[in-house]
């Protein structure tokens, strides 16, 4: 029997959580009645046919209480059976507006590393107590919730993000635009993450300044938007990389580039379960990722030890792991770990055997994260 499901998040633009909830909505509507509740649809980047309801009072401090009441009213009006929320604030709104619905909160990040602050932490702990189910996107995140936030272990479930392989297969076949075509060459590197400090673009650019000494025509394409864009553009000028590094903002089809790329880089300080890694793998692109708290190591390794932190370039089961840059943000000279990243990039650009090995392994690994497999876990929780 179809259930009435509400999905709750702030916005639908430029982020992994936003992309993930849209994909979940699109899959759930195949079997259930689904609505999406957001603060605003403005600047929506991800497409869905699921009905979207805006509650703008949630962004106004003086009217926030009316927005919270509106969520509860919508639960009653639509006879919601299950409400699934993403991100700390909206998990809180979900928890305190419980009516007759099952409240499922989704934890999308390694919060103890993220260090959200006193008030968000209090809100989060309230949500953990009130929620019927706590869905974490990786084992690392689940351990963090149980060990550092005292989440009830019996409430916690791990459900990873997923890829729709058919959709991506369609996108990679499309032609490049006239503007994009000159950027694509045989030594293409891709980074796709919001332009904020903890995503590590600064370190990728500095590493590229070393890469181009060996591979002069290496091209780094950086997708997405964020407050660091001007700073990063100045950094590119500082290292004279104007002909090697390109900012393409939020692009409708990064998969074309990933398909042609020799490697994909994620240099985060922390993650939840990075969509972008499995999207890169679905294109057969070898992955370089920091061994940071979150799901990156879980994707790239068959077995992993959260306490054994990578300190050198490590050829893992499904990709290359490098040390985190979390302690190097303030260093302006080229750091030890940036040299390790440069070595990893050069390895995939110049060593055909290494590239082919991880190209094949990426295409194998992605079969563990298909929409069909992951949705079985979601439906089990929703329908139980």
N, C-alpha and C positions, 0 to 999 in steps of 0.2 A: 504494500500500500504506500502510495506517495506521501511523503512528509512535507510540511511547510518549513522551509529553511531560510533563515536570515543570515547574511554575511555582513559583518560590520568592520569598517576601516575608515581612516580619515579621508584619503584622496586616492586617485587612480593614476598617478603620474610618476615616472622616473624612479623606480625602486624595485628591489627584489620582492619585498613583501606584497607590493601592489600587483606586480606581475603574477605572483603566485596565487593570490586570492582570486584574480580574474580567471586564471586557468582552472582553479577549483570550482568556481561558479559555473563555468562553461561545461565542466564534466558533470557536476551535480544536477544541472537542469535536464540532463538526458533521462533522469529517473524521478526527480523530485520537483516540487514547486519552489523556486528560489527567488529571493529579492536581495539586492545589494543596497545597504544603507551607508551613505558617505556624508561628509561635511559639504563637499562641493564636487561637481563633475568638471569644473574648470580645468583646462589643460590636461584632460584625460588622454593618456598615451596608449592604453590597451583596450582592445575592442571586445565587446560582449553583447549578446542579445538579451541578457538577463535584465529585468526591470531595475532601474536605479532610482532610489529615493534620496533626496538631499535634505539634510538637517543642518542648515547654516547657523542656527543658534549655538551649536556646539563650539564654534570658533570665537564666540563673543563672551568674554568673562562675565559680563553683567546678565547675559541671557542663557548661560550654559545650563542652568538648572532646568530651563524650559526645553532645551535640547535633550537633556537626559529624560525628562518626562515624555518627550515625543518618541524616544526609542521604546519606552515601555508601552505607550499607546499603540505603536506599530506592531509590537509583539501581540497585543490583544486583538487589534483590528485584523491582522492577517492570520490569526490563530497559529502562531509560530510554535512548532514542535521542538526545533533545535536552532540555537543561535551560535554561530562560530565567529569569533573576533580575532583580529590580528593587531599587534603592537600594544604596548603597555597601557596607554590611556584608554584605548577602545576596549581592551580586555576589562578594564575597570568599569567602564560604562555598561558593558555586557553583564558583568557580575552583579552590579547593584540594581539592575533593572529586571532581574529574574522575575518571571511571571509563572507560567506553567511550562516553560520551555526548558530543555536541557541546555545548560550553559557550557560551551566548549571554548576555552581560551587557547590560542596558539602562541607559543613563545618562539620568536624568530631569531634570537640572538643570544650570544654568550654574555649574559647581562653583568656578571661580576667583573668581567674584563671591560665591558663598555662603561660601567660606572655611571649610571643614569642620574644619580643625585638622591637626596634624602626623600623629597616628596614623591617622585615617581617610584622609588623603592617601597615606600609605605603603600601606595596605591596597588603596586604589584602584589605585595604580600596579602592584601585584602582580597584581591582577585583569586589568588591561589587557594585561599580558604573557602571562598564562596563557589568556585567553579565545580561543576560536576566532573569535568574531564580536562586534563592539561595535556595538550598535544605539543610535543617538542619536535623540532625539525631535524635533530641529530642526537646521537647518544651523548656527545659532549655537552650539548645544551641541557639534556635531561639530567645528567650528573650534576651540572651546575645548579639546576633548580632544586634538586633533592638535597645536595650537600651544603649549598650556600644560602638557600632561601627556604629550606625546610618544607618543601612541597611534599605532600603525602604521596609516597611511592606508588600506592595502589591506584591513584588518580592519573598517574603519568603514563603517557603512551608516546612512542617515537614513530613519527610518520615523515618520511623524507619528502622533498619536493620531487616533481616529475617533469618529464619531457613528452610532448606529443610529437613523436618521430615523423608521422605523416605530414604534419603541418610544416615542420622544419625542412623536410625533404622537398616540399613544394617551393619553399622560399629560396633554397640554395640554387635552384634551377633558373631563377630569374636573371635577366641581364643587368649588368652594371650601368648606372647612368653615365653620361658623358663626363660629368664632374668627378665621379668616383673612379672611373676606369684608370686614369694615370697613376693613381695611388697604389694600385695592386701590382705587385711584382713577385719574383720568386723568393724574396727574402722578407716576407710580410709577417709582422708581429701584431697581435691584437690585445688590447686591454679594454675591459668593459665593466665600469663601476662608477658610482657617483663621485664627482670631483670634490671629495672631502678628505681631510688629512689622514683619517684612519684607513683609507683604501690604498694608500701607498704610491700614488702616481708620481710623486716627487722622486721616489727611489727608482722607479722604472725608468724615468727620463734620465736620471744620473747614470744608471747602468747602461742606457743606450749610448751615452757619450763614449763609453768604452767599446761597446759593440761595433760602432761605425768605424773604429780604427782597424778592425779586422774585416768587417763586411760593410764596405762603403755605401752600398745601395740599400742597406737595411731600412725598412719603413715600419714605423710604429704608428698604428691607428688607435686613437683613444675615443671611445664612445661614451655618451652620457653627458649630463650637465651637473653644475654644482658651483658653490661659492669660491672654489679654488681656481677657477678657470684662468683668470687674469694672471695670478701668481705662477701657474704652470706654464702659461704662454711666455712669461718673462724668463722662466727657467730654461725653456727651449732656446730662447735667444741667447741667454748667457752661455750655453754650451754649443752655440752655432749649429743647431739641429733643425733649422727651419725647413730644410729639404728632406728631413728624415722623420719628423714627427707631425702628425695631423690630427686635429680635433674635429670630430664629425658630429658632436652633440648627440641628441637622441635620434637615432637612425631607424627608419621603419624596417630595415632588413640587414641587421649585422651578420646574419648567417652566411650571406654571400662571401663576406670577408673572411669569416671563420673557416669556411670551406677551403679557401685559397691560402690561409695562413700556415706558416710552419710551426707556430706556437701561440698559445694563449697564456696570458699572465694575470694572476690574481695576487696582489701583494698586501692583503688586508692585515690589520692588527688583530681582528677578531671577525668571526662570521657566525651565521646560524647554520644554514645548509645552502651554499651558494648556487643559485639557479644557473649562473653563467658558466660554471665548470661543466655541469652536465649538458648544457646547450652547446658548449664548445666540443665536448666529446661526441655529441650526436652528429657533428660535422666531421668527425675524424681528426680533430685538431689536438695535437699533444698539449698537455697542460703543465705549466709551472705555477706552483702555489706556495705561499708561505705556510710553514707549520705553526699556525696560529690557533688559539682556542676556537672551536666551532667544527663544522663538518668537512672542511677541505681534506684533512688527513684521512677521514673515514671514506671519502670517495676514492682517493688515490691509493689506498692500502687495503689489502685483504685482512691483515691483522695490524693492530696499532696499540700503542701504549701511550695514554695521555700524559704520563709522567716522563716519558723519554722524548725530550724535545730536540728537534733537528738543529745541529750546529754547523752543518756543511751541506754541500750539494749531495742529495740523496736520490738515487734512482729507485723509486718506489714501484709497486706492482703496476700501477696504471698512470703514472705521471712523475714529474720531478718535484721533490720537496726542497724548499730552501728555508734558511732561518728567517724569523720575523724581523721586521724593522722597527718594532715598537719602542726600542730604546735608542733609536738613531735619528729621530725626527729633527732634532735641533742641530745636528752636525751638518755643516755646509760642505766640507770636503768629501771626496769619495770614500765611502765606508767599506769595511770588510765584507759586510753582507751584500752591498751593492755590487762588489766585485764578483761575489758568488752568483748573483743573479745574472750578471753579464756573461759569466762562464756558461750558465745553463742555456741562455739564449743562443750563444754562439754554437754550442753543442747541437742544438736542434736546427739551426740554420745551415751548418756546414757538414754535419755528420749524417749522411743519408740513412745509414743503418739505424741510428738512434731515432731519427724521425719516423722511419717506417715501423719500427718496433712499437712506438707509442701511438702512432696513427692506428694501427691494428688493435692495440689494447684499448684505446678509447672507444672504438666501435663495438668491442666486446662488452666493456663495462657498462655502457649506456643501457643495455638490455635489463639491468637491475633497477632502472628508474623510469620505466615506461608508465604512461598514464593508466594503462590497464592494471598493472601490478599495484601501484600506489593507491589507486582509487578503491581497491578491495579493502585496504586498511581503513580508509576514511568511511566507507559505507558500513563496515562492521561496527565502528563506534557510533555512527549516526543512527543506525537501525536497531541496535541492541536494546 
